[in-house]
Amino acid sequence: MPVPVPQQRAVPAAETTHGADLTLLVIEDDPAGTFAVPELSSTTGARIRVRTARNLTEAGRLLTDDVDCILLDLGLEAGSLPCGTRPDGRDDGTGDPDELAALKHVLRIAPRHAVLALTAEGDAERAAEAVRVGAQDYLFRDELDGRLLSRAIRYAVERKRADTAQHQLTESRLRAQENARLERGLLPTPLLDGSDLAFAAHYRPGRSRALLGGDFYDTVRTPDGTVHAMIGDVCGHGPDEAALGVELRIAWRALTLAGLCGDALLSTLQQVLEHERQSEEIFATLCTVDIAPDGRRAGLCIAGHPAPLIARQGRAAHLLPYEDGGPALGLLPHARWPRRQVELGGSWSLMMYTDGLIEGRIGQEGTQRLGQDGMVAMVNGRLAQGLGGEALLEAAVTQVQELNGGELTDDVAVLLLERDEARIRRRGRSASRSRPGAASAAGAQRPPL
C-alpha cells in the first residue's frame, strides 16, 4: 500500500487528469489478504491517493465527491451486497446468479465515477462483459503493476469525462429537438391566405429555461373572410405546461375552423383543459378576437388574460375594454365568457401579449412592475418613432428586458395584427388596372366627346 499523499486539491471540471492528484477507491474482499494495491507512480509528479473498502456497504460510505476512480474486484462475494439487494443478483428470470451484480450496484451508486474492473487472467470473457455493462476498462490481477494501474486510472477518468461530455451533448441535442417540436406546436405559422392584414409575432423564453413555457398563440382566416386570433398562457413552466399549451392551441384552431367562437369556443376549451391537465390547480388565461371581413370591427373575449392594445391612425394606443371578461379557463365550472363588439376603424394596429411583458420590474430598487399602463406608454413611444411590425415587437420586448435589468423571469409572447387602409386601396386600384380587359372596359364607359 502506498504512503498516503497530501490532501487532494480541488480539480476544476475542465482540467484533465494530467498533472492532477487523483483518489482511487479499491473495493475488494480477498479473505486471504493476498491482494495489495501496487505502489503507484506517475511521470507527471502527481500522486494517486488510495482508499480501500472490503464490501459495498463500506464502499458507499467512502464514496465521496473527491473520489475519481473505482477499482472493483469482480470476484467480490455476493454476501458483500448491501442489505435489501438480492444476494443472488438475479434479474433475468432464469434463476442463474448474475456474476456482475456487484459491478451493476457500483454503477448505480456511482454514475459519475470512472470504474475499473479487476479479475483473473483466465476470466477475460467476464472482463469484456464488464466493459460492455459500463466499466471504463478491465485489468488482470496477475499482471497488475504500479505503472499499468496508474496509466489505467488516468485513462479511465479521461474516458469517463469524455463519455459524460458526449452524454450531455446528446441530451442537449435532444432538448433542442424537443424545443423545436414544442415551438412548432405553440407558435405555429398563421393561416392568413387572402387576408389584407399584416401579421408579426415575437417570443422570448424566461430566464434559465431551455424549453418553451406555457405561452401559445395562433391566427387563422376562416372561409367567410373573418380573421381569428388568440393568445394564451398555461400557468407554470415545464414540458407538461408546454404540452398542454400545444393541445389548447390545436383545439382552438380546430374549433375555430369548425365555426365556433366566443363563449361556445371557450367553454369547449375549458372542457379540453379539465380533461388534459395534470392537476386541478392548473389553469390557463386566454384572449381571442375575431375580426370581421371588412377589417373595421371585431369581437373580443377575455378569459383572465390581459386586454389587447390597439393603436388607431392618428390616435395614441390604448387598451381595449376588459370589464366584461370572464375567469381563466379551469377556475370555475360552468363559467361564461361574453363576447364584446369593438370598433377598430380603417387603419389600426392590434397587439396581443402574455403577462410576461407587463410583469417585468422597473426602477433602481426593482420593486415596481411595468404594468399595463407602463407598457402602453412604452409602445406609444415606439410608435412615435415610426416603428411597426416585427421591429415594434422586438423593440418593445428588448426595452422591457432593459427596464428589468436583465433577463425576464417569465416567458413573453406577443403578436401584432395591422391594417393599413391606404395600402389596401392602392393595392385594389393596382389590381383593377392589371385585370385583363380593364382598360377597354374603362374606355367603353368613357362619355362621348
Buried (B, 14 or more C-beta within 10 A) or exposed (E): EBEEBEEBEEBEEEEEBEEBBBBBBBBBBEEEEEBEBBEBBBEEEBBBBBBBBBBBEBBBEBBEEBBBBBBBBBBBEBEBBEEEBEEEBEEEEEEEEBBBBBBBBBBEEBEEBBBBBBBBEEBEEBBEBBBEEBBBBBBBBEEBEBEEBBEBBBBBBBEBBEEBEEEEEEEEEEEEEBBEEBBEBBBBEBBBEEBBBBBBBBBBBBEEBEBBBBBBBBBBBBEEBBBBBBBBBBBBBEBBBBBBBBBBBBBBBEBBBEEBBBBEBBBBBBEBBBEBBEEEEBBBBBBBBBBBEEBBEBBBBBBBBBBBBBBBEEEEBBBBEBEEBBBBBBBEEEBEBEBBEBEBBBBBBBBBBBBBBBBBBBEEEEEEBBBBEBBBEBBBBBBEEEBBEBEBBBBBBEBBBEBBEEEBBBBBBBBBBBBBBEEBEEEEEEEEEEEEEEEEEEEEEEEEE
